[in-house]
Structure formats: C-alpha cells, structure tokens
Amino acid sequence: MHKNSVTTLVPKLITAEETFPVRHAVLRKGRPIETCAFEGDDLATTFHLGGFVDDKLVAIASFFKAEHKEYQFKNAYQLRGMAVLESHHHFGYGKQLLEFGEKLLLDKQVETIWMNARIVAIGFYTKLNYKTIGTVFDIPMVGEHYVMFKNI
C-alpha cells in the first residue's frame, strides 16, 4: 500500500470498550486508559464505529445524540472520539468511516452532525463539508478546538 492510495475499510458497529485502544493511542496518549471512557458511551442512542483493515481495528468514531449548549442545531448528533491510528493516516480511512456514520445517521433522520474539532483536524473536516462556527476554545489537557457542524 502506498500513502494517498485509498484502500477499502470495513466499517462495523463496535462497543465503547472496543474503541479504547485507538482512543488511547491517538487521543489520550500518556494518560490513564480510564480517560478513554466518555460520558454517554453506553446510552442506547449512542453508537460506535470501528474501521477494520485486514481484521485490524485502525479507525474509530462515536456518535452521541446531543444538543449543543450554545448553538441550536436541529435533530443533532455529536461526533466524538474520531481517530485513525497514525500508521494508517492518509489512506482515506477516516473519510470512509465518517461517511459510513453519516449514512447511518441519515437512516435515523438526523439532520445535523456537530463536533468539537481539534485544530489539527479542521482541514480534514472542511474537506468533508463541515463548517466552523464560533471562536477557538480550549479543552483542558486536550487542546484548542472549534465547534464544527454539517447538515446532512
């Protein structure tokens, strides 16, 4: 496989706990594994996706039915914990997994997806037609973020 070539990712529904190895390696590196558990992970309305290449979990995304405290998004879900193992960047896996999640949300008649996007991820989400709203803000021990959203 060469960088920038797109290989098919196999997306599957997984449990919150199954996201932890990738959440930890990418989003909570150097912190206790317990920090990988998110409030709402186990709610009936929450779902988690895993992206597999050769039966190896390489990408994750979690979707939570959630309103934003400041912005009035209509019939919204929040994307959290989107991550691709560093060794698997630039193969299109994040895009494939997010587009799969968008299709599942469309089936649920969801109208908007929003997230608190890390500054380093803004370009990725912008290419997928997400828009920033508001000003940059800091999440302690995580870093600077923008709220981003997309009407689907």
Rosetta blueprint (number, residue, H / E / L):
1 M L
2 H L
3 K L
4 N L
5 S L
6 V L
7 T L
8 T L
9 L L
10 V E
11 P E
12 K E
13 L E
14 I E
15 T L
16 A H
17 E H
18 E H
19 T H
20 F H
21 P H
22 V H
23 R H
24 H H
25 A H
26 V H
27 L H
28 R L
29 K L
30 G L
31 R L
32 P L
33 I H
34 E H
35 T H
36 C H
37 A L
38 F L
39 E L
40 G L
41 D L
42 D L
43 L L
44 A L
45 T L
46 T L
47 F E
48 H E
49 L E
50 G E
51 G E
52 F E
53 V E
54 D L
55 D L
56 K E
57 L E
58 V E
59 A E
60 I E
61 A E
62 S E
63 F E
64 F E
65 K E
66 A L
67 E L
68 H L
69 K L
70 E L
71 Y L
72 Q L
73 F L
74 K L
75 N L
76 A E
77 Y E
78 Q E
79 L E
80 R E
81 G E
82 M E
83 A E
84 V E
85 L L
86 E H
87 S H
88 H H
89 H L
90 H L
91 F L
92 G L
93 Y H
94 G H
95 K H
96 Q H
97 L H
98 L H
99 E H
100 F H
101 G H
102 E H
103 K H
104 L H
105 L H
106 L H
107 D H
108 K L
109 Q L
110 V L
111 E L
112 T E
113 I E
114 W E
115 M E
116 N E
117 A E
118 R E
119 I H
120 V H
121 A H
122 I H
123 G H
124 F H
125 Y H
126 T H
127 K H
128 L L
129 N L
130 Y L
131 K E
132 T E
133 I E
134 G E
135 T E
136 V E
137 F E
138 D E
139 I E
140 P L
141 M L
142 V L
143 G E
144 E E
145 H E
146 Y E
147 V E
148 M E
149 F E
150 K E
151 N E
152 I L
